Amino acid sequence: MELTRRSMVVYGLLVAVWVLVAGWQIEEHERFNSAAKTDLRNRSKDIANTVSALIRGLRFRREGGVFFERLEPVLNELVNGRTNELVKSSELLSIALLNAAGEPIAWAGKLPDLNQKDLMQEGERWGKRTVTLVNPVDLGAIVTSEGVTNPAFVLPKFSELTNVIREGRGFSRRESRPEEGSTNAVSSATNGVEAGGTNVATAGERDNRRKEGEARPRRPGFFRNMDEKEYQSLMEKRALHGVLLTLSTDTVQALCDRDFWLRIIIILLATVLVGGSGMVWHNLTKVSDLQIRLVRASELNTHLKEMNLAAAGLAHETRNPLNIIRGLAQMISKQEDAAPEIRKRSREILDETDKVTAQLNEFINYSRPREVRRTPLVLTAVVGEVVRALNYDVEEKKIRVEVKGDVFNIEADEQLLRQALFNLILNAIQAVNGSGAIQIIVARNNAGEGWIEVRDNGPGVAPEHRAEIFKPYFTTQKTGTGLGLAVVQQIVLAHGWEIECVPNEPRGAVFRIRHLKLAV
């Protein structure tokens, strides 16, 4: 339970680290996007300041107006020519000069939709690939000789001014009419200034204006005689209030996408690191658990060895009293003056003593350590000697034994191999009845390994017993001790071989020993 709690704490810390890294990367990406948008806003302000400076260079020094014909090529050059590095880097798509109502006065490029509330209220609108920003225009103040400030505005096109001139509503009576098509003449007329810099209006008119307390801005010569309401309406439409810029966001979006995938890669690396750390910790816990189990198994194995040695010693010491009991019973059974009943009981004691002695001998043999001393042996020769040792039992039950196969040498302990074959053949003899048959087949798999089989035509071994037949004290015979096949398996495993029990068709059992190492 303590190890489980520790693992839960470690896994919780790893998950917390992953969450912190992922949250940090998401926050950094949002910060990067915000910084990219802020940078685009700052560049739009720089462009607006550049436009304001250009307009200040083009407008009239006193009246504050600028001709549309002079402004239009400058705006087109900013949008289409992109000679300015600042504008070029910002990817300017369109530019428009707005009045106080948000209506365009002059523009270049494709105008965006100006009727949306977010653009007018917030001053910006972000689309999929473009952004539209509205910046105030800074043209400075122009103070007239009367001490009033003229508004900055854009004069209509020259063709429109020509119509005003023809109608006779634009000039004062004492102002000379400019020649059509002459930009210098129009500029002189609009400024209303003589060569000496004195206003063309008479001194009496100026005195009348001052007496009336007129504080309105100085009008250009084109609109000096225009009605006040009409002039104010015109100024509201033509006065500069802001600069609208439409910029491409492709470059910014590319940078944001690159940053996004960079953050994703960092999160994936953090995921791999956290997952790998979790797997390492899991393996460490499993290894620690296995080490603890191995230590416990080693302690248990040591304890079992000690118990095995103690049991073997006890069995060995028990044989001596059994031998004395057997000798006394044998003496009693041979006395001539003993009663028949006593002789009968003495023979029964002898039989039971022999059974117990046999079981003790098998137990001692099973508990004895298997030290393998390998020597080259002819396998068929060892099999023949074991069959001859069991010849009495074979003839008694009239069993036919057949040995066949290849002749080759193997590396094995001769005494242990004899004991294993003796137990297997004896087990087959006990399994078959009269007219039974036993086959011992010896063959090789390849140049390095061989195998041996002991076949019988007895009742065979039930499928559910094949996995347990090699366990100690498991037997299907009434007279068996259940240690014979267990000893065989000990000897086989000590040599590094394998043994299995399979059915012998149509009836009987097959005990096959595999991976016998051939002697060179």
ZIZI-V293046 format. One record per residue. N is the residue number from 1. RES is the residue in one letter. NEAR is the number of other C-alpha atoms within 10 Angstrom. Layout:
[[N	RES	NEAR] [N	RES	NEAR]]
This chain:
[[1	M	6] [2	E	7] [3	L	11] [4	T	10] [5	R	10] [6	R	12] [7	S	16] [8	M	12] [9	V	12] [10	V	16] [11	Y	19] [12	G	12] [13	L	13] [14	L	19] [15	V	16] [16	A	13] [17	V	15] [18	W	21] [19	V	15] [20	L	12] [21	V	17] [22	A	19] [23	G	13] [24	W	14] [25	Q	19] [26	I	16] [27	E	12] [28	E	15] [29	H	20] [30	E	15] [31	R	12] [32	F	16] [33	N	19] [34	S	13] [35	A	12] [36	A	18] [37	K	17] [38	T	12] [39	D	13] [40	L	19] [41	R	19] [42	N	12] [43	R	17] [44	S	25] [45	K	19] [46	D	15] [47	I	22] [48	A	24] [49	N	18] [50	T	18] [51	V	21] [52	S	19] [53	A	15] [54	L	15] [55	I	25] [56	R	18] [57	G	12] [58	L	16] [59	R	20] [60	F	19] [61	R	14] [62	R	20] [63	E	23] [64	G	27] [65	G	27] [66	V	21] [67	F	20] [68	F	17] [69	E	15] [70	R	15] [71	L	18] [72	E	14] [73	P	12] [74	V	17] [75	L	22] [76	N	16] [77	E	13] [78	L	22] [79	V	23] [80	N	16] [81	G	12] [82	R	16] [83	T	11] [84	N	13] [85	E	9] [86	L	15] [87	V	20] [88	K	14] [89	S	11] [90	S	20] [91	E	19] [92	L	23] [93	L	20] [94	S	22] [95	I	29] [96	A	22] [97	L	27] [98	L	24] [99	N	21] [100	A	14] [101	A	10] [102	G	19] [103	E	16] [104	P	21] [105	I	19] [106	A	20] [107	W	21] [108	A	20] [109	G	17] [110	K	11] [111	L	16] [112	P	15] [113	D	8] [114	L	14] [115	N	10] [116	Q	10] [117	K	11] [118	D	12] [119	L	18] [120	M	15] [121	Q	9] [122	E	10] [123	G	14] [124	E	19] [125	R	16] [126	W	15] [127	G	10] [128	K	9] [129	R	12] [130	T	17] [131	V	20] [132	T	24] [133	L	23] [134	V	26] [135	N	21] [136	P	17] [137	V	22] [138	D	19] [139	L	21] [140	G	12] [141	A	13] [142	I	19] [143	V	17] [144	T	15] [145	S	10] [146	E	14] [147	G	12] [148	V	15] [149	T	18] [150	N	19] [151	P	22] [152	A	25] [153	F	25] [154	V	24] [155	L	25] [156	P	17] [157	K	13] [158	F	17] [159	S	11] [160	E	10] [161	L	17] [162	T	18] [163	N	12] [164	V	15] [165	I	17] [166	R	10] [167	E	10] [168	G	15] [169	R	15] [170	G	22] [171	F	23] [172	S	18] [173	R	11] [174	R	9] [175	E	17] [176	S	13] [177	R	17] [178	P	18] [179	E	12] [180	E	13] [181	G	11] [182	S	10] [183	T	15] [184	N	11] [185	A	15] [186	V	21] [187	S	18] [188	S	17] [189	A	21] [190	T	24] [191	N	22] [192	G	25] [193	V	17] [194	E	12] [195	A	8] [196	G	6] [197	G	9] [198	T	9] [199	N	15] [200	V	15] [201	A	14] [202	T	9] [203	A	10] [204	G	9] [205	E	10] [206	R	14] [207	D	11] [208	N	11] [209	R	13] [210	R	12] [211	K	9] [212	E	9] [213	G	9] [214	E	12] [215	A	12] [216	R	12] [217	P	16] [218	R	22] [219	R	21] [220	P	22] [221	G	22] [222	F	23] [223	F	21] [224	R	17] [225	N	16] [226	M	17] [227	D	11] [228	E	12] [229	K	9] [230	E	11] [231	Y	15] [232	Q	13] [233	S	12] [234	L	15] [235	M	18] [236	E	16] [237	K	19] [238	R	24] [239	A	22] [240	L	25] [241	H	22] [242	G	21] [243	V	27] [244	L	27] [245	L	27] [246	T	26] [247	L	23] [248	S	19] [249	T	21] [250	D	14] [251	T	14] [252	V	17] [253	Q	17] [254	A	11] [255	L	14] [256	C	18] [257	D	14] [258	R	12] [259	D	18] [260	F	19] [261	W	12] [262	L	14] [263	R	19] [264	I	16] [265	I	12] [266	I	15] [267	I	20] [268	L	14] [269	L	13] [270	A	18] [271	T	19] [272	V	13] [273	L	14] [274	V	19] [275	G	16] [276	G	12] [277	S	15] [278	G	17] [279	M	13] [280	V	12] [281	W	15] [282	H	15] [283	N	12] [284	L	12] [285	T	16] [286	K	12] [287	V	12] [288	S	13] [289	D	13] [290	L	12] [291	Q	12] [292	I	12] [293	R	12] [294	L	13] [295	V	12] [296	R	12] [297	A	12] [298	S	12] [299	E	12] [300	L	12] [301	N	13] [302	T	12] [303	H	12] [304	L	12] [305	K	14] [306	E	12] [307	M	12] [308	N	17] [309	L	16] [310	A	12] [311	A	15] [312	A	20] [313	G	13] [314	L	13] [315	A	17] [316	H	15] [317	E	11] [318	T	14] [319	R	17] [320	N	12] [321	P	10] [322	L	17] [323	N	15] [324	I	11] [325	I	16] [326	R	21] [327	G	13] [328	L	14] [329	A	20] [330	Q	16] [331	M	12] [332	I	19] [333	S	23] [334	K	12] [335	Q	11] [336	E	9] [337	D	9] [338	A	11] [339	A	11] [340	P	11] [341	E	9] [342	I	14] [343	R	20] [344	K	13] [345	R	14] [346	S	20] [347	R	17] [348	E	14] [349	I	18] [350	L	20] [351	D	13] [352	E	13] [353	T	18] [354	D	15] [355	K	14] [356	V	14] [357	T	20] [358	A	14] [359	Q	17] [360	L	19] [361	N	16] [362	E	17] [363	F	23] [364	I	19] [365	N	15] [366	Y	20] [367	S	17] [368	R	13] [369	P	13] [370	R	15] [371	E	11] [372	V	15] [373	R	12] [374	R	14] [375	T	12] [376	P	16] [377	L	18] [378	V	16] [379	L	24] [380	T	20] [381	A	13] [382	V	15] [383	V	20] [384	G	13] [385	E	13] [386	V	19] [387	V	21] [388	R	11] [389	A	11] [390	L	14] [391	N	13] [392	Y	11] [393	D	15] [394	V	22] [395	E	11] [396	E	9] [397	K	15] [398	K	15] [399	I	18] [400	R	15] [401	V	18] [402	E	14] [403	V	14] [404	K	11] [405	G	12] [406	D	12] [407	V	13] [408	F	18] [409	N	19] [410	I	20] [411	E	18] [412	A	22] [413	D	18] [414	E	18] [415	Q	11] [416	L	22] [417	L	20] [418	R	15] [419	Q	15] [420	A	22] [421	L	18] [422	F	20] [423	N	18] [424	L	19] [425	I	24] [426	L	17] [427	N	17] [428	A	25] [429	I	24] [430	Q	16] [431	A	19] [432	V	19] [433	N	15] [434	G	12] [435	S	10] [436	G	18] [437	A	20] [438	I	22] [439	Q	18] [440	I	22] [441	I	18] [442	V	20] [443	A	18] [444	R	19] [445	N	11] [446	N	8] [447	A	10] [448	G	13] [449	E	15] [450	G	21] [451	W	20] [452	I	22] [453	E	19] [454	V	22] [455	R	25] [456	D	27] [457	N	22] [458	G	19] [459	P	14] [460	G	22] [461	V	19] [462	A	13] [463	P	11] [464	E	8] [465	H	13] [466	R	14] [467	A	11] [468	E	13] [469	I	21] [470	F	22] [471	K	15] [472	P	16] [473	Y	16] [474	F	17] [475	T	18] [476	T	14] [477	Q	11] [478	K	6] [479	T	9] [480	G	14] [481	T	19] [482	G	20] [483	L	22] [484	G	27] [485	L	21] [486	A	20] [487	V	25] [488	V	22] [489	Q	20] [490	Q	18] [491	I	22] [492	V	21] [493	L	13] [494	A	16] [495	H	22] [496	G	12] [497	W	15] [498	E	15] [499	I	17] [500	E	15] [501	C	20] [502	V	16] [503	P	19] [504	N	17] [505	E	10] [506	P	8] [507	R	13] [508	G	20] [509	A	22] [510	V	23] [511	F	20] [512	R	17] [513	I	19] [514	R	19] [515	H	18] [516	L	24] [517	K	20] [518	L	21] [519	A	17] [520	V	10]]
